[in-house]
């Protein structure tokens, strides 16, 4: 694990500029298990077991099992609308509308409105370098649980540490911050109202299913821009946004790299049972699934988990350990890791720099 006092010199104190994309000198540190795993860390069943209880030893056998696991989670999130992929019935023209645009240093910041479902719109901030050549990598940035929502990652309100989209645009990315539906859904503006509206419009959907659907639509918009490379998309988020990042990366499948900060990856680590996430069914004794199944769906794409020993940290290690054998099947063990910064429910400088370097490394190759 990375601790503030054990980082390479280049990451201590005042952090220097990003390392070249071909280098991640701290990689081995985020792939090393903690010296001791907390007693409350979950014991996770192995993933490389097929539906008949046989050991999975080949990539093809895993891909068969992966399809079954993915279908189960899609059915859980969407009910009758789930299955082989994300729901398609509600996909429509994004009808992007620019509401404002301004220049912030070397970055353009544009407020746009997108039609995620027919007649249902969501606001998002789009940030990109004011001067650029060719097609740039794109990143969907999911905001945390704050009332200023998309203004925070766009650099308009809140702590500088969470200005993820602004910092990524300064580093040469195109970043899009969509507003989570629980703040504004078809004119409803309280959590209770938005959840009720989701139940009315999509009776079989769960809140996280709606978040995954919207995240995939955000990726559609990024991919449609002429200055974005649709084959180099990533996602990142803190807290609420970290939960979205995990599920969108797993089920959206077009994201090559993801960074999840302090979301609480275990189903008992935070409020996954809230109606705007997975719902109370996950607390029933008959519910036998865990998020290592979701995490495994991301392999062999890159995923970095950040923990401050609040929602995530040492007790999150079993999730990384559980999916490592899946990554090994793809010879991709360099694409999974856990950084523990021990700074609580925050996104400190060490985590910021490693997160941005992770995205640079896997999206600029």
N, C-alpha and C positions, 0 to 999 in steps of 0.2 A: 504494500500500500504506500501511496505517497503521503508523507506527513510534511508540514511546513518546514521542519528542521532537517529533513533528509533529502530534499530535492537537489538535483544537479545545480551547480552554481548559477547556470544561465537562467534558472527559474526562481532564484531566491531574491529577496529584497525587491528592488525596482526591476520589473521584468523587462528583458530586452525584446527587440523585434522578433517576429516569427522566424523559426528555423526554416531552412530550406525544406520544401515539400517532401523530399526524399528521405528525411531524417526524423525519427522519433526516438531520441536517445533515452527517454524515460519509459519506453514501452515495457521493458522487463519489470519495472517497478509496479506497473498497474496490472501485471499478470502474476504477481507473487502473492500467495495467500497470506492473510494476517498471521502473526505469530500465535494468536489464539482466537478462535471463533467464539463470539458470545454465546452464552447458554441458551438464549432465546432465539438463536438462529434456527430456521426450520430444517427438518430432515426431508429432503426432496427425493421422490422416486426417480430412478434412472429413466432417461429419455430413449436410449437405444434399445428399446424392447418393443416388438411389434404387437399387434392386437391379439395374437395367439400366445404371447408370453415368450417368444423366441428372441434371442439376442440379434441385434442388427449390427452387421459388420461391414456392410458395403454402402456406398453412396446411393445406389439405386434403391436398395431396401429402405434407406432413410427417406428418400424422396416419396416412396409409397406411403410410409408412415406419416410423413410431413403433410401430405395431402389430406389424410384422415384427421390429423390434429387441427389443421387449418379449417376444414369443413366444420368440425365441432364448434370452434370458436365463432365462426361466422354464423352458424345456426343460433348460438347463444346470444350473440349481439343483435341479430336481425330476425330471428324466428323464420317465418315463411319467406321473408325476403332474402335470407341468407342462402348459402350453398357453395357453388364453385368460385364465387367472387363477390365483390362488393355490389350492393344493389344498383341496378341500372335504370330502373323505372323513373327515378327522380332526376336523372342526369339531364341537363338542359344547357342551352347556350349561356355561357357565363355573363354575357352582356356587360362587359366591364365599362364602368363610368368613372372618369377622373373627377374628383371633387376639389382637389387643391394640389399644388405642387410648389416646392420651395427648394432652395439650395442651402445645404448645411456644410460649410467647408468644401470638401471634395466629393460630397455625396448629394444626390438628388433624393428628396423624400416626397413621395406622392401618396395622397389618400385616395383610395379607389373603392368603389362599391361593386360587389360581385354577386351574381345570381347563383347561389349554390343549389337551390331547388326552384321549381317553377313558381315565380311570384314571391320568393323568399330571398332577401338580399342580406349580405353581410359586408361590413366595412373592413378594410385591411390597409395597412401601410406597406408600400413598396419602396425599398431603398436600394440604390445602386450607385456605382461610381459615376461621377459626372463626365469623366473621360474614360473611355474604354475601347478596346479593339477586340474584334471577334466575339465569340460566344463565351459567356462566363458561367461558372457553376452557380446553381441556385439553392437557397436554403429556406425552408419554411420554419419560421420561428414562432413557437407557441408560448403565449404569455402565461404568467402565474395567476393565482387567485387574488387579483387586485381590481378595485373599481375603475382604475384608469385604463385597464385592459391593454389595448394595442398601443397606447401612448407610451407605455413603459419601455418595451423593446425598441420602439422607434426613437427613443431619446428625447421625449417631450415631457416626461413626468416620472418621478420616482428615482431610486438610486442609480448612480452611474454604472454600478457593477452589473446591472441587469439590462443595460442598453445593448442587448445582443445583436439586434438587427443593424443598428447604427455601426457597431464595431465591425461586424462582418462586412458591411458595405465599404467601410474604410479599408478593409483588407482585400477588396477586389471581388466580393461576392455580390450576387443579387439576392436580397432578403425580402421575404414577404411575411407580414405578421397579421394573420386573420383573427377576428374577434370570435371567441368561443361562444357557442349558441346560448349558453346559460345566462348571458348578459342581454341578449337581444335576439329573439326568435319570433319572426312574424308579428312584430309589434309588442310581444310580451317581454317584460324587462325585469322580472324577479325570478329567482331560482325556481320557486314553486310554480309560477306561471309558465315558465319556459318548459319545465319538465311535463307539466300538464298538457301544453300545446304539442309537445313531441308525442305524447301518448294518444292525443286526438288524431294527429296527422299520420302517425306510424305506430299503430298499437303494438306491433311486435318488436319494435326497436328498443334497445337500451341506450342510455345516455352516451356511453362510450362508443356505441355504434354510430351515433350521429356525429361524434367528434372525429371518428375515423373517416366517415363519409366526407365531412367538410375538409379534413386534411388532405384527402385525395383530390378534392376539387381545387384546393389551393395549389397543389402540385400541378394540376392541369393548367391553371392559369400561368404559373411560372414557366412551364414547358412551352406555352404558346407564344412567349415573348421572343422576338427575333434576336435579342442579345443574350439569351439564356441557352445553355447547352442542355437539352432535355435528358441526356444520358448521364449528367453529373448533378443529381439532385440529392440534397440532404435535409435533415431536420434536427431541431434542437429545442429544448424547453426546460423550464425550471418549475418544480412543484406540480401544480395542475398541468403545466405544459410538458413536464417530464412524463407524466402518465400518458398524455396524448402521443408524445414522441414514441414511447414503447409500442403502443398499439398501432399507430399509423405506420411505423417502420415495418412492423411484422406483417400487417395485413394489406397495406398499400403497395408494397413490393417494388415500387419504382425508386425508392430512396437507397442510394449506395452507402450512405454513412449517417449515423445518428448519434446524438449526445443527449443523455437523460440525466438531469440534475435534481437530486433530492425529491423524487416522486414517491419513494417508498415502494420498492419493486415487489415486495411480498404482500400478499392479500391481507395479512394481519398487521402490516406496518403502518397503514394509514386508512383513510376513509373510503376505501374502494367500494364499500357497501352503500354509499350514497346513491340516491336515485339518478343523479346525473352522471354516474360512472357505471358500475356493474350491477348495482341494486342489492337488496337484502338477501337474495337467494344464495349468495356466496357464503353466507353464515350458516346455512343449513347443514346438518351432519351429512347429508347425502351429496353435498357438493365436494368432489374429490380432486378438483383441478387446481393448478397454481400457475403463476406467471412465468415459471421457467419454460413452460410449454410455448407461451407466446414469444418469449425471448428466442427460443430455438428456431422459430420460423424466420428470424432475421438472417441466420447463417446461410451463406458465408459472407454476407454484407457486414460492414463495420459498425460496431456498437460500443460506446464508452459510457459506463455508468459512473456518476459522480455522487459522492456521499459525504455529508458533514457530521456523521454520527448522530443525526436526528432522524430523518425519514429513512436514509440509507447510510451504509457504513460497513463495519465488519460483519454484521449479521446478514448483509446482502451477498457476501462471498459465495455461499452455497449455490446461488443462482448462476454466477459466473462459472463455478466449478461444474455445475450440471450440464451447461451447454458447451463446455470446452470439447468434450468428445465429439459433438456434432460438428464443430468447427474443424476438428482434426480430420474428419472424413473428407473435407474439402481442402486440406492443407492450408487452412486459413487461421491458424492460431494467433497470428499477429493482428487479428481484426476484432478482438474482444478483450475488455479489461475493466477494472474497477479502480477508480482513484478516490481514496479517502483523505479528505483534507482536514477533518476534525474541527471545522469552523461553524458547526451548527447548520441551521436551515438557511444557508446563504450561498452565494456564488462568488467566492473570494478570488483575488488575483491569480493564485496558483491554478484554480479550477478554470478560470476564464482562459488563461493562456493555453493550457493543455486542451481544452475543448476546441478552441479555434485552430490550434495546430492539428488536432485530429481531423477536423473537417478539411483543412488544407491538404493534409497528407492523402486522404482518400478521395477527394473530389478534384484534385488538380493533376492526378496522374494520367 
